[in-house]
Amino acid sequence: MNPQKNQGAGDAPLLRDLQAEVSHESAPLLQFMLRHAGLIAGVLVVFLLVLVGTGIYNWHGDSRAEEARDALARATLQHSGADQVKALAQLAESAPSATRFAAYMALAQSALANGDYDTAAQAYGKAAKSTDGAFSLSAALGEAGILLQAGKSAQALTLLQGLQNTLPGGASAPQLRQMLAEAAIAAGQKELAARTYLALARETDGVNSSYLRARAAELDPALAAADEPVASESPAVDATPKPDAAGQKDTPSRP
């Protein structure tokens, strides 16, 4: 007699048929599923709720981003001057992460057009912090440029030096370093500017290299002279055979 088949003889016929069909080895698994059917069903319901909730969250995020883009376009088209700056500032502070960079960049450009350098610099700085990579670097350079225009050369130089230190070892950002050199000139640090120009000149050639070396020579002649590339002093070898006194070219003698 199979005890697994006799167990639960008073249950529903469907359960008895199911128990009769399973093998002896699979019976414990069936009994476990039957005893914990409520728990298993609850776990499945929770899993489905998580899936539905994730879909709703993603849809809501996309919807918010679309609404923010529409509001950004309306603020740019419907307002001008100081009113536009104010409207964009409100949008940027409440924008979702997907549109925050665009909102701060629009605010910076609007503030710059209206001569509000402080708001423009702050907006560029927040835009740089809202993203990473090339977009972040571009926004940070915008902030440094605004600081230079506003006469805050020391702050611009500190910002650019910090950006240069955060670049990966093998990365090269000529625009950043040229701006750093200009900020160093404005801050009265001519030697730093000359060294930056010379470093750029070593990485370029042709007219650009000559221009950068000329700029360095204007700032620090001694430093630029010490960094001049050494020209090759070995004379060129003329491989053309010279004619002898009779006007004949020298030819090697044959044995």
PyMOL commands that set and color helices and strands:
alter all, ss='L'
color gray80, all
select helices_A, chain A and resi 3-6+13-21+27-35+37-78+81-94+97-113+117-129+133-149+153-166+174-186+190-203+206-219+221-226
alter helices_A, ss='H'
color red, helices_A
deselect
rebuild
show_as cartoon
